[in-house]
């Protein structure tokens, strides 16, 4: 789910737009409708062609408001969606008393810490300034990354719901400032480092030269950030939908995804049961 942003934490709202690759074709019951948020990317044309080769007609519905794809799935406006990670799905289910399920893994995107002043995390001085999103829901993974990088200390250790209030400021090497995520790239002119979402990093010209830390997506606590195909619970064993989820890992589709500018994802093939176990655990925590 390449996501916009690709990490897909809690989304910035945009206006809703729906577009179909079938030029207005009606849903006839034999066509599988898939909700996505990045239909302009070339790999979807390859994906649709590969689906057709397996006798599956696919129609895409493109959303630009992250609040819409899950309700659309629940209301049977689409049959699958691919735009979110496990944590986002679990939070949606808990908040809306819904039962959507992950039926296939796609990829996970490393989280990047950028700097225009330093070439390595070790160069950040004591008391250095780091900026990150001011949306609390977008802060968990950066906090886990900062702890893993040795830049902050979290009271009681890293947790699935770590917050700024958990940061032991006296024991931490750096100071954190939260700002609007659209301003994080600009902040690099005045701070030591910043977490800048992919959506804003590329237009700002940020790349490998400014990257000083990338988290390890293989860390167990980051399984919750694996992007997925989601379906309604009643369809979790539907063979056609399962096949479409697996189709994302067809060699031609993966090659098309990798070829797209700026792609840095790591493909994941976790079993749906494994993904669901993570989602179930998170849902229980979100409901407390």
C-alpha positions in Angstrom: 0.0 0.0 0.0 2.3 2.1 -1.8 0.9 4.7 0.5 0.7 8.4 0.2 2.6 8.8 2.5 4.1 5.4 1.9 4.5 4.8 5.6 0.9 5.4 6.0 0.6 6.4 9.6 -2.6 8.4 10.5 -3.3 10.3 7.3 -3.4 13.9 6.3 -6.8 14.6 4.8 -7.3 15.3 1.2 -10.4 15.7 -1.0 -12.0 12.5 -2.0 -11.6 11.5 -5.7 -12.7 8.3 -7.2 -11.2 7.1 -10.6 -11.6 3.8 -12.4 -9.3 2.2 -14.9 -12.3 0.9 -16.7 -13.6 4.2 -17.8 -16.9 4.2 -16.0 -17.6 0.5 -16.2 -20.3 -0.7 -13.8 -19.5 -3.3 -11.2 -21.1 -6.4 -12.6 -20.4 -8.8 -9.8 -17.7 -10.6 -11.8 -15.2 -7.8 -11.7 -13.2 -7.4 -8.5 -13.0 -3.8 -7.4 -9.8 -2.8 -5.5 -9.5 0.5 -3.6 -6.1 2.1 -3.8 -4.6 5.5 -3.2 -1.8 5.5 -5.8 -3.5 4.5 -9.1 -1.2 6.8 -11.1 1.7 4.5 -10.4 2.6 2.3 -13.4 2.8 -1.0 -11.6 -1.0 -1.2 -11.3 -1.3 -1.6 -15.1 1.1 -4.6 -14.9 -0.9 -6.0 -12.0 -4.2 -5.7 -13.9 -2.7 -7.4 -16.9 -1.4 -10.3 -14.8 -4.8 -10.6 -13.2 -6.5 -10.8 -16.6 -4.0 -13.6 -17.6 -5.4 -15.5 -14.7 -9.0 -14.9 -15.7 -9.7 -12.2 -13.1 -11.2 -8.9 -14.2 -10.0 -6.0 -12.0 -11.3 -2.5 -11.6 -9.5 0.1 -9.5 -11.1 2.8 -7.4 -8.7 5.5 -6.4 -9.1 7.4 -3.1 -7.3 10.5 -2.0 -8.9 10.7 1.4 -7.6 8.1 3.8 -10.9 8.1 5.7 -12.7 6.5 2.8 -11.2 3.2 1.6 -12.1 1.2 4.8 -15.8 2.3 4.9 -16.0 1.7 1.2 -14.8 -1.9 1.8 -17.2 -2.4 4.7 -20.1 -1.1 2.6 -19.2 -3.4 -0.3 -18.3 -0.5 -2.7 -15.0 -2.3 -3.2 -13.9 -5.9 -2.6 -10.4 -5.3 -1.5 -8.3 -2.4 -0.6 -4.5 -1.7 -0.5 -3.6 1.5 1.2 -2.8 0.8 4.8 -0.6 -1.1 7.2 -1.7 -3.5 10.0 -1.7 -0.9 12.7 -3.9 1.4 10.8 -6.4 -1.4 10.1 -6.5 -2.4 13.7 -7.1 1.2 14.8 -9.9 1.5 12.3 -11.6 -1.7 13.4 -11.4 -0.7 17.1 -12.8 2.8 16.5 -15.6 1.7 14.2 -16.4 -1.7 15.7 -15.6 -3.3 12.3 -14.1 -6.6 11.4 -12.0 -6.0 8.3 -9.0 -8.4 8.0 -5.6 -8.5 6.3 -5.4 -11.2 3.6 -2.0 -10.6 2.2 1.2 -8.7 3.0 2.8 -6.3 0.4 5.8 -4.4 1.8 7.1 -2.4 4.6 8.9 1.0 4.2 11.9 1.9 6.3 11.6 5.1 8.3 14.3 7.7 7.6 16.0 10.3 9.7 17.4 13.1 7.6 20.0 15.7 8.3 21.7 18.5 6.4 24.2 19.2 9.2 25.5 15.7 10.0 26.6 12.6 8.1 25.9 10.1 10.9 23.7 9.7 14.0 26.9 9.7 16.1 27.6 13.3 15.0 24.4 14.7 16.6 25.6 16.6 19.7 24.2 16.3 23.2 21.1 18.5 23.3 20.7 18.3 19.5 17.3 19.2 18.1 15.1 16.7 16.1 11.7 17.5 14.6 8.9 15.1 13.9 5.2 15.2 13.1 2.9 16.9 15.6 0.2 14.2 15.1 0.4 11.9 18.1 -0.6 8.9 16.0 2.4 9.6 13.7 4.9 9.6 16.5 5.1 6.0 17.7 7.4 4.7 15.0 9.8 7.7 15.1 10.0 7.3 18.9 10.8 3.6 18.5 13.4 4.5 15.9 15.0 7.2 18.0 15.2 4.7 20.9 16.8 2.1 18.7 19.3 4.6 17.5 20.3 5.5 21.0 19.1 9.1 20.8 16.3 8.9 23.3 15.4 6.8 26.3 11.8 5.7 26.8 10.6 5.2 30.4 9.8 1.5 30.8 11.2 0.7 27.4 9.9 0.9 23.9 6.2 0.1 23.6 3.5 -0.3 20.8 2.0 3.0 22.1 5.0 5.0 23.2 4.3 8.7 23.4 6.3 11.9 23.9 5.4 11.8 27.6 7.3 8.5 27.8 10.6 10.2 26.8 13.1 10.5 29.6 14.3 13.9 28.7 17.1 13.9 31.3 18.5 10.6 30.1 18.1 11.3 26.4 20.7 12.7 24.1 18.4 14.9 21.9 15.5 17.2 22.3 12.3 16.7 20.3 10.1 19.3 18.7 6.8 18.5 17.0 5.7 20.5 14.0 3.3 20.2 11.1 4.6 17.3 8.9 4.5 19.5 5.8 7.2 21.7 7.5 9.6 18.9 8.6 11.8 19.1 5.4 12.1 22.9 5.8 13.1 22.5 9.4 16.3 20.8 8.4 17.9 24.2 7.8 17.7 24.9 11.5 17.7 21.6 13.4 20.1 18.7 13.6 17.8 16.1 12.1 14.2 15.4 11.2 11.8 12.6 10.2 10.4 13.7 6.9 7.7 11.6 5.2 8.4 10.3 1.8 5.7 12.5 0.4 7.6 15.6 1.4 11.2 14.3 1.3 11.4 13.8 -2.5 10.1 17.2 -3.5 12.5 18.7 -1.0 15.4 16.9 -2.7 16.2 14.6 0.2 17.8 11.4 -0.5 20.7 9.1 0.5 23.1 12.0 0.9 20.9 13.4 3.7 20.0 10.1 5.3 21.7 9.4 8.6 19.5 6.7 10.0 17.1 4.1 8.6 15.2 1.8 11.0 15.4 -1.9 10.6 12.0 -3.1 9.3 12.8 -6.6 10.5 12.5 -5.6 14.1 9.6 -7.6 15.6 7.8 -4.6 16.9 7.6 -3.1 13.4 5.5 -6.0 12.1 2.5 -3.7 12.7 3.7 -1.4 9.9 3.6 -4.1 7.2 1.3 -2.8 4.4 -1.5 -5.2 3.4 -4.4 -6.1 1.2 -7.6 -6.0 3.4 -11.0 -7.7 2.9 -14.2 -8.1 4.7 -14.1 -10.9 7.4 -16.7 -12.9 5.4 -14.3 -12.9 2.4 -11.1 -13.8 4.2 -10.8 -17.2 2.6 -12.2 -16.2 -0.8 -9.7 -17.9 -3.2 -10.0 -15.2 -5.9 -9.2 -12.4 -3.4 -6.4 -14.4 -1.9 -5.0 -14.9 -5.3 -5.1 -11.2 -6.0 -3.3 -10.5 -2.8 -0.6 -12.9 -3.8 -0.4 -11.5 -7.3 1.3 -8.4 -5.9 4.4 -10.7 -5.5 4.3 -11.9 -9.1 7.9 -11.3 -10.4 6.7 -8.9 -13.1 4.6 -6.9 -10.7 7.4 -6.6 -8.1 9.8 -5.6 -10.9 7.4 -2.8 -12.0 7.1 -1.6 -8.4 10.9 -1.6 -7.8 11.4 0.3 -11.1 9.3 3.3 -9.9 11.2 6.4 -8.9 12.1 6.6 -5.2 10.8 3.2 -4.2 12.6 1.9 -1.1 10.1 -0.7 0.2 11.0 -4.2 1.3 8.5 -6.8 0.1 6.9 -9.0 2.7 5.0 -12.2 2.4 3.7 -12.9 5.9 0.9 -15.4 6.1 -2.5 -13.8 6.5 -2.9 -15.7 9.9 0.3 -14.1 11.1 -0.9 -10.6 10.0 -4.3 -11.2 11.6 -2.7 -12.2 14.9 -0.9 -8.9 15.0 -4.1 -7.0 14.1 -6.1 -8.8 16.8 -3.5 -8.0 19.4 -3.5 -4.4 18.5 -7.3 -4.1 18.3 -7.5 -5.3 21.8 -5.1 -2.7 23.0 -6.8 0.1 21.0 -10.1 -0.8 22.6 -8.8 -0.4 26.2 
